[in-house]
Amino acid sequence: MKKYIQFGLLIFVILVAFLNSNQNSIVFAATTDVQAIKNGEVVYYKNVFSLLYDELNEGVTFTKKVQDYSTKKWVALDSVTIVKTNASKNIYFSKEADADKYIKAYKTKNNITLKKVNLNTIETSAQEKYKKEAPSIVLNASTTEPTNTNVTVNVDITDNKKVTLKKWAIGTKSANKFSIAGTTLTENTFTVSKNGTYTVYALDNNGNKKTKSITISNIDKTAPAITLSIPESDTTAVSKKIQVSTTDDTGIQDLKWAYGDKGVEYFVDKGSRKAPLQNANQKDKIIALKNGVYTFYAEDKAGNKSVKTITIDGISEFTEVTQTGVHCEVCRMDLHNTDPNKVYSAKAIDQEGNTHYFCRIGCMYHQEHANGIAFTNKYVRDYSATAPRLNNWIAVENAVTVKFNNDETAKGIMGWKLFHFTDLPSAANYLSVSKEKVVAEKLENIIEYAKTNNKGMNYQYEVDKAAQ
């Protein structure tokens, strides 16, 4: 029996010695007044310094508690007054008055003045010791911009000793979890395919551990969702509004549309972008002017692309040729002109080679800007050309566009104040006035005005003398 008792005492002595030598060890609850909630379990420490050091070493924040010396109740560490009793021992008080009372009584009994210890001082000491001993981990993502590809995490680990083990794992992990979890890092990178938090672990040959986490949130491999509809209130027979809406995780960076059933590849270098300047009624819509299939294309900031089609019917058709009773594509004004050479003063060619006709230059630019349609070429009719004037078109960038500067209304082919000619003398000759009474308009002024106004007959600009 004596042998068993001696053997038990020996084991106890060895265990106590082992625990005392291991700064980060769990010790018996009866011998400590410091604890932490670690992974849902209560863990005891021999002093606050050990707890703080272990917290730093694990790379996580614990719920830290100490035992009130007066009440023996467990209270939050950051709410107590700490009194240092010797080199390695502290006691804790929920009320500072109780701490002062204890210090006074101790002075009276032992003629020694105990000191209060600031928690920040202990934390700083633990951090300094930790920095000297634990590995340093720096993590950087290969890109923080939205992407539809995998992201590489670059890992830089340094230490004053040899790093013996490096791992990474999905999620936020404490150092002790890597004894059974994690993937060994053979290089200084690892690749992730999904958004989330990832943790890297390092262990040196002195047993010091460190973890560091990084959150990846810029991976988007889902194409935008496109919704198309026709508002119930839109019953016009000459056009239809197509309502467009999109949803995406990273946001839309490009939105286009085109006539016909088109695939994603079509929109690489073609398609009409939705107009950036639209009034409230036109916002997030385009105006369909003819029946058929319309395709909408969306590309998000990560580079994912999608298309969706909608079929439009019920729009009254009209023939786009020079004949009595034709209409402008935008305002649908009935020109009612018996001279086929005098209808349509502007036309444009779209990306697919289709020709669009307009009663005036204002409608043409309004169509381009309000509806987002992309034109590759734009023309205006030369008013001074002689009959039959069927093919006398001038590219807008080469035309001299003028208005008659007189108190009386100038009447031209279309009956409006803007006219287009090959040069200023031709304009003066056509209007039968001197050049001084003709004002040249800058094309950029007309374009800017037409972005928000579909009023081809009344452009109101300051006279730009430099344009004459």
C-alpha positions in Angstrom: 0.0 0.0 0.0 2.9 2.3 0.9 4.4 1.7 -2.6 1.2 2.8 -4.3 1.0 6.0 -2.2 4.6 6.8 -3.0 4.0 6.1 -6.7 0.9 8.3 -6.7 2.8 11.1 -5.1 5.6 10.8 -7.6 3.1 11.0 -10.5 1.5 14.1 -8.9 4.8 15.9 -8.4 5.8 15.1 -12.1 2.4 16.4 -13.3 2.6 19.6 -11.3 6.2 20.2 -12.4 5.2 19.7 -16.0 2.2 22.1 -15.8 4.3 24.7 -14.1 6.9 24.6 -16.8 4.3 24.9 -19.6 3.2 28.5 -19.6 0.2 27.9 -21.9 -1.1 24.8 -20.1 -4.5 24.0 -18.6 -4.1 23.8 -14.8 -6.4 22.6 -12.1 -9.3 24.9 -11.4 -8.6 24.7 -7.7 -5.1 26.2 -8.1 -6.0 29.2 -10.3 -8.3 32.2 -10.5 -7.9 32.9 -14.2 -10.0 31.3 -16.9 -11.0 31.7 -20.6 -13.8 30.3 -22.7 -11.9 28.6 -25.5 -13.8 26.7 -28.2 -16.8 26.5 -26.0 -14.9 25.0 -23.0 -13.6 26.6 -19.8 -9.8 26.6 -19.7 -7.8 27.6 -16.6 -4.4 29.5 -16.6 -1.9 30.0 -13.8 -1.9 33.8 -14.5 -3.3 36.5 -16.7 0.0 36.8 -18.7 -0.3 33.2 -19.7 -3.9 33.7 -20.9 -3.0 36.7 -22.9 0.0 35.1 -24.4 -2.0 32.0 -25.4 -4.7 34.3 -26.9 -2.1 36.0 -29.1 -0.5 32.7 -30.0 -3.9 31.2 -31.1 -4.7 34.3 -33.1 -8.2 34.6 -31.6 -10.0 36.5 -28.9 -11.2 34.6 -25.8 -13.9 35.4 -23.3 -11.6 36.1 -20.3 -12.6 35.9 -16.7 -10.9 36.1 -13.3 -12.1 35.3 -9.8 -13.1 38.2 -7.5 -10.9 37.9 -4.4 -13.7 39.2 -2.1 -16.8 37.4 -3.5 -15.1 34.4 -5.3 -17.3 35.1 -8.2 -16.1 34.9 -11.8 -16.1 38.4 -13.5 -14.8 39.8 -16.8 -11.1 40.5 -16.8 -11.4 43.9 -18.3 -13.8 45.1 -15.5 -11.5 44.4 -12.5 -8.8 46.2 -10.5 -5.6 44.1 -10.4 -3.3 44.0 -7.4 0.1 42.5 -7.7 1.0 40.4 -4.6 4.4 39.0 -5.8 6.5 38.5 -8.9 4.1 36.0 -10.4 0.8 36.4 -8.5 -2.1 38.9 -8.9 -5.4 39.1 -7.2 -8.6 40.7 -8.6 -11.3 42.9 -7.3 -14.6 43.9 -8.9 -14.7 47.1 -6.9 -11.7 49.3 -6.7 -12.6 50.3 -3.1 -12.2 46.6 -2.1 -8.7 46.6 -3.7 -7.7 49.8 -1.8 -9.0 48.3 1.4 -6.9 45.1 0.9 -3.8 47.1 0.1 -4.2 49.2 3.2 -4.7 46.1 5.4 -1.7 44.3 3.8 0.4 47.4 4.6 -0.7 47.4 8.2 0.0 43.7 8.7 3.2 43.3 6.6 4.6 46.8 6.2 4.7 46.3 2.5 2.8 48.4 0.0 1.2 46.4 -2.8 0.8 48.0 -6.2 -2.1 48.0 -8.7 -1.3 46.7 -12.1 -2.9 48.1 -15.3 -4.3 45.4 -17.6 -2.8 47.4 -20.6 0.6 46.9 -19.1 0.2 43.1 -18.9 -1.2 43.0 -22.4 1.8 45.1 -23.8 4.2 42.8 -22.0 2.6 39.7 -23.5 2.5 41.3 -27.0 6.2 42.2 -26.8 7.2 38.7 -25.7 4.9 37.2 -28.4 6.4 39.4 -31.2 9.9 38.2 -30.3 9.0 34.6 -30.4 6.0 33.9 -32.7 6.2 33.6 -36.5 5.0 36.6 -38.5 2.4 36.0 -41.2 1.4 38.4 -44.0 -1.4 37.4 -46.4 -2.2 39.2 -49.7 -4.8 38.3 -52.4 -3.6 38.2 -56.0 -6.5 40.6 -56.8 -9.1 42.5 -54.8 -11.0 43.6 -57.9 -14.2 41.7 -58.9 -13.1 38.5 -60.8 -14.8 35.4 -62.2 -11.6 33.4 -61.8 -9.9 31.8 -58.8 -7.9 34.0 -56.4 -4.4 33.1 -55.3 -3.4 34.0 -51.7 0.3 34.9 -51.3 1.8 33.9 -48.0 4.9 35.5 -46.4 6.0 33.8 -43.2 9.1 35.0 -41.2 10.5 34.0 -37.8 13.6 34.4 -35.7 13.7 30.6 -35.6 13.1 27.9 -38.2 9.5 27.5 -39.3 8.8 23.8 -39.2 5.1 23.7 -40.3 2.9 25.8 -42.5 -0.8 25.1 -43.2 -4.0 26.7 -44.4 -7.6 25.9 -43.9 -11.1 27.2 -44.8 -12.7 29.3 -42.1 -11.5 31.1 -39.0 -9.3 28.6 -37.1 -7.4 28.8 -33.9 -3.9 27.4 -33.7 -4.8 24.3 -31.8 -7.2 23.2 -34.5 -4.3 22.7 -37.0 -3.1 19.7 -35.1 -5.7 17.7 -37.0 -7.0 20.2 -39.6 -5.6 22.2 -42.5 -3.7 21.6 -45.7 0.1 21.7 -45.7 1.6 24.6 -47.6 4.4 23.4 -49.8 4.7 26.7 -51.6 4.1 30.3 -50.5 0.7 30.4 -52.1 -2.7 28.6 -52.2 -5.6 29.1 -54.5 -9.3 29.5 -53.5 -12.3 29.2 -55.8 -15.0 30.5 -53.4 -15.5 33.6 -51.3 -14.9 33.1 -47.6 -12.4 33.4 -44.7 -9.2 31.4 -44.9 -6.7 30.9 -42.1 -2.9 30.3 -42.3 -1.0 28.6 -39.5 2.8 28.6 -38.8 4.8 26.7 -36.2 8.5 27.2 -35.4 11.0 24.8 -33.9 10.6 26.4 -30.5 6.9 25.5 -30.4 5.6 29.0 -31.0 2.5 29.1 -33.1 0.7 31.8 -35.1 -2.5 32.1 -37.2 -3.6 34.8 -39.6 -6.9 35.0 -41.5 -7.8 36.7 -44.7 -11.3 37.2 -46.1 -11.9 36.8 -49.9 -15.1 38.5 -51.1 -14.5 39.5 -54.7 -15.0 36.1 -56.5 -18.2 36.2 -58.7 -18.8 33.4 -61.2 -22.5 33.9 -61.6 -23.7 35.7 -64.8 -26.1 38.7 -64.3 -29.8 38.1 -64.3 -31.8 40.1 -66.9 -35.5 40.8 -66.6 -37.4 42.3 -69.6 -41.0 43.4 -69.7 -43.5 45.8 -71.4 -45.3 48.1 -69.0 -49.0 47.4 -68.9 -49.7 51.1 -69.5 -47.8 51.1 -72.8 -50.5 50.6 -75.4 -49.2 52.9 -78.1 -49.4 51.4 -81.6 -46.4 53.3 -83.0 -43.8 52.2 -80.3 -43.3 50.1 -77.2 -41.2 50.7 -74.1 -39.1 47.7 -73.1 -38.4 47.8 -69.3 -35.0 46.5 -68.4 -33.7 45.4 -65.0 -30.6 43.5 -63.9 -29.4 41.9 -60.7 -25.8 40.8 -59.9 -23.5 40.4 -56.9 -20.7 42.7 -58.1 -22.7 45.2 -60.2 -23.2 45.8 -63.9 -20.5 47.4 -65.9 -22.0 47.2 -69.3 -25.5 47.0 -70.7 -26.3 46.8 -74.4 -29.1 45.9 -76.7 -29.5 45.0 -80.4 -32.2 44.1 -82.9 -32.5 40.3 -83.5 -31.6 37.2 -81.6 -28.0 37.7 -80.7 -25.5 35.7 -78.7 -22.9 36.9 -76.1 -20.1 37.0 -78.7 -22.0 39.6 -80.9 -21.7 42.2 -78.2 -17.9 42.1 -78.0 -17.7 45.0 -80.4 -21.3 45.6 -81.3 -24.6 46.5 -79.8 -26.2 49.8 -78.6 -25.5 50.9 -75.0 -28.4 52.1 -72.9 -28.4 55.8 -72.9 -26.6 57.4 -69.8 -28.8 60.5 -70.0 -32.5 59.7 -69.8 -35.5 61.4 -68.2 -37.5 59.8 -65.5 -40.1 58.4 -67.9 -37.4 56.8 -70.0 -35.1 55.5 -67.2 -34.2 51.8 -67.5 -36.2 51.5 -70.8 -35.6 51.6 -74.5 -38.1 52.5 -77.1 -38.9 49.7 -79.6 -39.9 51.2 -82.9 -40.5 48.1 -84.9 -41.8 44.5 -84.3 -39.4 41.6 -83.8 -36.9 40.1 -81.5 -34.7 42.3 -79.2 -31.7 41.0 -77.4 -30.3 42.6 -74.2 -26.7 41.9 -73.0 -25.3 42.5 -69.5 -21.7 42.2 -68.2 -20.9 42.5 -64.6 -17.7 43.9 -63.0 -16.2 40.4 -62.7 -16.5 39.8 -66.4 -19.5 37.4 -66.4 -21.9 37.9 -69.3 -25.5 37.0 -70.2 -28.1 37.8 -72.8 -31.9 37.7 -72.8 -34.4 38.2 -75.7 -37.9 39.6 -75.9 -40.3 39.6 -78.8 -42.2 42.8 -79.6 -45.4 42.9 -81.8 -48.4 45.2 -82.2 -46.4 48.1 -83.6 -47.9 49.7 -86.7 -45.4 49.4 -89.6 -44.6 52.1 -92.1 -42.4 52.1 -95.2 -39.1 53.9 -94.8 -39.0 55.4 -98.3 -39.5 58.8 -99.7 -43.2 58.9 -100.5 -46.3 60.9 -99.5 -47.4 60.3 -95.9 -44.1 58.9 -94.5 -43.1 59.4 -90.9 -40.1 60.3 -88.8 -38.7 57.3 -86.9 -38.6 59.2 -83.6 -41.5 61.7 -83.5 -43.6 59.8 -86.0 -44.6 63.1 -87.5 -46.6 62.6 -90.8 -44.6 64.7 -93.3 -47.5 65.0 -95.7 -45.3 66.3 -98.5 -46.2 65.7 -102.1 -42.6 66.2 -103.2 -40.7 62.9 -102.6 -37.4 64.8 -102.8 -38.2 66.9 -99.8 -39.0 64.4 -97.1 -36.4 63.3 -94.5 -33.6 65.8 -93.8 -31.5 63.3 -91.8 -30.6 59.6 -91.8 -28.2 57.3 -90.0 -26.8 53.8 -90.5 -26.7 51.4 -87.6 -24.1 48.6 -86.8 -25.9 46.1 -89.0 -26.2 48.3 -92.0 -29.9 49.3 -91.5 -30.9 52.8 -92.5 -32.9 55.0 -90.1 -34.7 58.1 -91.5 -35.6 61.3 -89.5 -37.5 64.4 -90.3 -34.6 66.5 -88.9 -31.2 66.4 -87.3 -32.7 66.8 -83.8 -34.7 63.6 -84.0 -31.6 61.7 -85.2 -29.5 62.8 -82.3 -32.3 62.4 -79.9 -32.7 58.8 -81.0 -29.0 58.1 -80.5 -28.9 59.6 -77.0 -32.3 59.0 -75.6 -32.7 55.4 -76.8 -29.0 54.4 -76.7 -29.0 53.2 -80.3 -25.5 53.1 -81.8 -25.1 54.7 -85.3 -21.9 54.1 -87.3 -22.6 56.9 -89.8 -24.9 60.0 -89.7 -26.0 62.2 -92.6 -28.0 65.4 -93.4 -29.5 66.4 -96.7 -27.9 69.1 -98.7 -30.6 71.7 -99.1 -28.9 73.5 -101.9 -28.7 70.5 -104.2 -30.8 70.6 -107.3 -33.6 68.2 -107.9 -34.2 65.3 -107.8 -32.0 65.4 -104.6 -32.4 61.7 -103.9 -28.7 61.0 -103.0 -27.5 64.4 -101.9 -26.4 63.5 -98.4 -23.6 65.1 -96.4 -21.8 63.5 -93.5 -22.7 65.5 -90.4 -19.1 66.2 -89.6 -18.6 67.8 -93.0 -21.9 69.7 -93.2 -22.3 73.4 -92.5 -25.5 73.7 -90.4 -27.1 77.2 -90.2 -30.1 79.0 -89.1 -31.5 82.1 -90.7 -30.7 85.2 -88.6 -33.7 87.3 -89.3 -36.9 88.5 -87.5 -39.0 86.5 -89.9 -39.3 82.8 -89.8 -37.2 81.2 -92.5 -38.9 78.5 -94.5 -36.9 75.7 -96.0 -37.5 72.3 -97.3 -38.9 71.0 -94.0 -40.2 74.4 -92.8 -37.7 74.7 -89.9 -34.9 77.0 -89.0 -31.9 74.6 -89.3 -30.5 74.0 -92.8 -27.5 71.9 -94.0 -25.1 72.9 -96.7 -21.7 72.0 -98.1 -20.4 75.5 -97.2 -21.6 78.9 -95.9 -21.8 80.7 -99.3 -24.1 77.9 -100.5 -26.3 78.6 -97.5 -26.5 82.3 -98.1 -27.2 81.8 -101.8 -30.0 79.3 -101.0 -31.7 81.6 -98.5 -31.1 84.6 -100.8 -29.5 86.7 -98.1 -26.0 88.0 -97.4 -23.5 85.8 -95.5 -23.8 88.2 -92.5 -27.4 87.2 -91.9 -26.5 83.4 -91.7 -25.4 81.9 -88.4 -23.4 78.7 -88.4 -24.1 76.3 -85.6 -21.5 74.0 -84.1 -22.3 70.3 -84.3 -21.5 69.7 -80.7 -24.1 72.3 -79.6 -26.8 70.5 -81.6 -25.7 67.1 -80.2 -25.7 68.4 -76.6 -29.2 70.0 -76.9 -30.7 66.8 -78.5 -29.6 64.7 -75.6 -32.6 65.8 -73.5 -34.7 67.7 -76.1 -36.5 66.4 -79.1 -37.2 69.8 -80.6 -35.6 69.9 -84.1 -37.3 73.2 -85.1 -36.3 75.5 -82.2 -32.6 75.3 -81.2 -31.9 78.2 -78.9 -28.1 78.7 -78.7 -25.9 81.7 -78.1 -24.5 82.7 -81.4 -21.0 81.3 -81.8 -19.2 83.7 -84.0 -16.2 81.4 -84.3 -18.3 78.9 -86.1 -19.1 81.3 -89.0 
